[in-house]
Amino acid sequence: MFREGTYLTKEALRTIRRHKGVTSISVIIMSLSLLMLAVFLLATDNLLRVVGEAKRDMKVYVYLDNGLSDASIQRLHQQIMLVEEASSVVFITKNEALADFRNQLGEDSDVIDALDTNPLPDAFWVTPRPDHRNPESMKALAGHVAQLPGVEEVRYGREFLERFEAIIRGVYFVDIAVGIIVILSAIFIISNAVRLTVIGRKKTIEILKLVGATNRFITTPFLIEGAFQGGVAAVLSLLLLLGITLISQRFVPDLTFFGADKAALYLFTCVAIGSIGSLMALRRYLRVSA
């Protein structure tokens, strides 16, 4: 088995060297096609990271009625903690809220000095559980808390959250559409490159069949060839994307490249695409099954 695998791998490499012109053209075209997909995937990855960070900071702001006693505030704190979607609850006095508002104003904080009284109410900052940071759960959390006695108003940035969710859905749709187009293009490119190789080795393949070679023995070198093209194209597209990312970071400093796990998954996927392209060419022109 080991000797057979070594022989088939060497045979695939010999075929690649023998048709290096066609292979090189296929790899270059495929890498440029994959680059388009990689760009969209990287943009999506960075967008999801930004959205994730924004969601981690999301809170439900619960504004209280004026004049609540300490006992009423403590009771209300306990009631909010019992709400399923709530993770933590922090009480913010009106004085703390005013000081925070002053810090946000910065140089314009002098306007606060003109106020005779503090217009801000006492409030709770409620952090939702990680699995409840979506429009439906946030709405449910706000609805539960708003019904509690002593609560004047509840806010949680509903429009902001819904807009983000709509953007993410749109980006996913674009990724899927681009991904399907690029994957089909890559399969077509590799399928045609392997088809040329198959045609060039038609007599050799017929002889192998006559001497009793199995379908697996015949098809494996071509599958390795397709996987090789897909892997090399993936590496080239990642290197091009890395260069684009480094240049773009001058203008968008927070832009990050794929982690090792995602790059490996991308590479594995491209290798699989290459093998699928070869398999399609083999089934179409040789009528054999791997």
C-alpha positions in Angstrom: 0.0 0.0 0.0 2.8 2.4 0.9 4.7 1.6 -2.3 1.6 2.0 -4.4 0.9 5.4 -2.8 4.5 6.5 -3.4 4.3 5.4 -7.0 1.0 7.2 -7.6 2.3 10.4 -6.0 5.4 10.3 -8.2 3.3 9.7 -11.2 1.2 12.7 -10.4 4.3 14.9 -10.0 5.7 13.6 -13.3 2.4 14.5 -15.0 2.5 18.0 -13.5 6.1 18.6 -14.7 5.2 17.2 -18.1 2.3 19.7 -18.4 3.8 22.5 -16.4 2.6 25.1 -18.9 -1.1 24.2 -18.7 -0.8 23.6 -14.9 0.8 27.0 -14.3 -1.9 28.8 -16.3 -4.6 26.9 -14.5 -3.1 27.7 -11.1 -2.7 31.4 -11.9 -6.3 31.8 -13.1 -7.6 29.8 -10.2 -5.6 31.8 -7.7 -7.0 35.0 -9.0 -10.5 33.6 -8.9 -10.0 32.4 -5.3 -8.6 35.8 -4.4 -12.0 37.3 -5.0 -13.6 34.8 -2.6 -10.8 35.3 0.0 -11.3 39.1 -0.1 -15.0 38.7 0.7 -14.3 36.1 3.4 -11.7 38.3 5.0 -14.1 41.3 4.9 -16.8 39.2 6.5 -14.4 37.9 9.2 -13.4 41.4 10.2 -17.0 42.6 10.1 -18.1 39.8 12.4 -15.2 40.6 14.7 -16.3 44.2 14.9 -19.9 43.2 15.4 -18.9 40.7 18.1 -17.0 43.4 20.0 -20.0 45.7 19.7 -22.3 43.0 21.0 -20.1 42.3 23.9 -20.5 45.9 25.0 -24.2 46.0 24.4 -26.4 46.7 27.5 -30.0 47.3 28.3 -30.3 50.6 30.1 -33.1 50.6 32.7 -34.1 54.0 34.0 -35.8 54.2 37.3 -38.6 56.3 38.8 -37.4 59.2 40.9 -37.6 58.8 44.7 -37.2 55.0 44.9 -36.0 53.9 48.3 -32.8 51.8 48.7 -35.0 48.8 49.6 -37.0 49.2 46.4 -33.8 49.5 44.3 -32.4 46.4 45.9 -35.6 44.4 45.3 -35.6 45.6 41.7 -32.0 44.5 41.3 -32.9 41.0 42.5 -35.9 40.8 40.2 -33.9 41.8 37.1 -31.3 39.1 37.9 -34.1 36.5 37.8 -34.8 37.4 34.2 -33.6 34.6 32.0 -31.7 36.7 29.4 -29.8 38.8 32.0 -26.2 38.0 32.8 -25.2 40.9 35.2 -26.8 44.0 36.6 -25.0 47.1 37.7 -26.6 50.0 39.5 -25.6 53.5 38.4 -26.6 56.4 40.6 -27.7 59.7 38.9 -24.5 61.3 40.2 -22.4 58.6 38.6 -24.3 58.9 35.4 -23.8 62.7 35.4 -20.0 62.3 36.0 -19.8 59.8 33.1 -21.7 62.2 30.9 -19.3 65.0 31.8 -16.4 62.8 30.8 -18.0 62.0 27.5 -18.5 65.7 26.7 -14.8 66.4 27.3 -14.0 70.1 26.6 -17.7 70.9 26.3 -18.4 69.7 29.8 -18.9 73.3 31.0 -22.5 73.2 29.8 -23.3 70.8 32.7 -22.3 73.5 35.2 -25.2 75.6 34.0 -27.7 73.0 35.2 -29.5 73.7 38.5 -30.3 70.1 39.2 -29.2 66.7 37.9 -31.7 65.7 35.2 -30.5 62.1 34.9 -32.3 59.3 36.7 -30.8 56.4 38.7 -30.4 53.4 36.4 -29.4 49.8 36.0 -27.0 48.6 33.3 -28.1 45.1 32.4 -25.7 42.9 30.4 -27.4 40.1 28.4 -26.1 36.6 28.3 -23.8 35.9 25.3 -26.4 33.6 23.6 -29.1 36.3 24.0 -27.3 39.2 22.2 -29.7 39.3 19.3 -32.7 41.4 18.5 -35.3 38.9 19.6 -33.7 38.2 23.0 -32.8 41.8 23.7 -36.4 42.8 23.0 -37.7 40.0 25.3 -35.3 41.2 28.0 -36.3 44.8 27.7 -40.0 43.7 27.7 -39.6 41.7 30.9 -37.8 44.4 32.7 -40.1 47.2 31.6 -43.0 45.5 33.4 -41.3 45.6 36.8 -42.6 48.2 39.3 -40.3 51.2 39.6 -39.0 51.1 36.1 -39.7 54.3 34.1 -38.1 53.5 30.7 -35.9 50.8 29.1 -33.6 51.3 26.1 -31.2 48.9 24.3 -30.4 50.3 20.9 -33.0 48.3 19.0 -32.5 50.1 15.7 -28.7 49.8 15.9 -28.9 46.0 16.6 -31.4 45.3 13.9 -29.4 47.3 11.3 -26.3 45.3 12.2 -28.2 42.0 11.8 -29.5 43.1 8.4 -26.0 44.0 7.3 -24.6 40.6 8.4 -27.4 38.8 6.5 -26.6 40.8 3.4 -22.9 40.0 3.7 -23.6 36.3 4.2 -25.7 36.4 1.0 -23.0 38.0 -1.0 -20.4 35.5 0.4 -22.5 32.6 -0.6 -23.2 34.0 -4.1 -19.5 34.8 -4.7 -18.4 31.5 -3.2 -20.7 29.5 -5.5 -19.5 31.4 -8.6 -15.8 31.1 -7.6 -16.0 27.4 -6.7 -17.8 26.5 -9.9 -15.2 28.5 -11.9 -12.3 26.8 -10.1 -13.8 23.4 -10.7 -14.3 24.2 -14.3 -10.7 25.4 -14.7 -9.1 22.4 -13.1 -11.5 20.0 -14.8 -10.4 21.3 -18.2 -6.7 21.2 -17.3 -7.0 17.6 -16.1 -9.1 16.8 -19.2 -6.1 17.8 -21.4 -3.9 15.6 -19.4 -6.3 12.7 -19.7 -6.5 13.1 -23.5 -2.7 13.2 -23.7 -2.4 9.9 -21.7 -5.4 8.2 -23.3 -3.3 5.4 -24.8 -1.5 4.8 -21.5 -4.8 4.6 -19.6 -6.2 2.1 -22.1 -3.1 -0.1 -21.6 -3.5 0.1 -17.9 -7.1 -1.0 -18.2 -6.1 -3.9 -20.4 -3.6 -5.2 -17.8 -6.2 -5.0 -15.1 -5.4 -1.7 -13.3 -8.2 -0.7 -11.0 -10.2 2.5 -11.3 -8.6 3.8 -8.1 -5.1 3.2 -9.5 -5.9 5.1 -12.7 -7.7 8.0 -11.1 -5.5 8.7 -8.1 -2.7 10.5 -9.9 -5.2 12.9 -11.5 -6.9 13.5 -8.2 -3.5 14.3 -6.7 -2.8 16.6 -9.6 -6.1 18.5 -9.1 -5.5 18.7 -5.3 -2.0 20.1 -6.0 -3.3 22.8 -8.3 -6.0 23.7 -5.8 -3.5 23.8 -2.9 -0.9 26.0 -4.8 -3.7 28.3 -6.0 -4.9 28.7 -2.4 -1.4 29.5 -1.2 -0.9 32.1 -3.9 -4.3 33.7 -3.3 -3.5 33.9 0.5 -0.1 35.5 -0.2 -1.8 38.1 -2.5 -4.5 38.7 0.1 -1.8 39.1 2.8 -0.1 41.8 0.7 -3.5 43.6 0.1 -4.1 43.4 3.9 -0.7 44.9 4.8 -1.3 47.7 2.4 -4.9 48.3 3.6 -3.8 48.4 7.2 -2.2 51.8 6.5 -5.7 53.1 6.0 -7.6 50.7 8.3 -5.3 49.9 11.2 -7.8 47.5 12.8 -7.9 45.2 9.8 -6.7 41.7 10.6 -5.7 38.7 8.5 -7.0 35.2 8.9 -5.9 33.2 11.9 -4.0 29.9 11.3 -7.1 27.8 11.8 -9.1 29.7 9.2 -6.2 29.8 6.7 -5.8 26.0 7.1 -9.6 25.5 6.5 -9.4 27.7 3.4 -6.4 25.7 2.1 -8.1 22.4 2.8 -11.3 23.6 1.0 -9.3 24.6 -2.1 -7.5 21.3 -2.1 -10.9 19.6 -2.0 -12.2 21.8 -4.9 -9.2 20.8 -6.9 -9.9 17.1 -6.4 -13.5 17.5 -7.3 -12.5 19.3 -10.5 -10.3 16.3 -11.4 -13.0 13.8 -10.5 -15.5 15.5 -12.7 -13.0 15.5 -15.7 -12.3 11.8 -15.1 -16.0 10.8 -14.9 -16.8 12.7 -18.0 -14.0 11.6 -20.2 -12.9 8.3 -18.8 -16.2 7.1 -17.4 -14.5 5.6 -14.4 -15.4 5.9 -10.8 -12.8 6.8 -8.1 
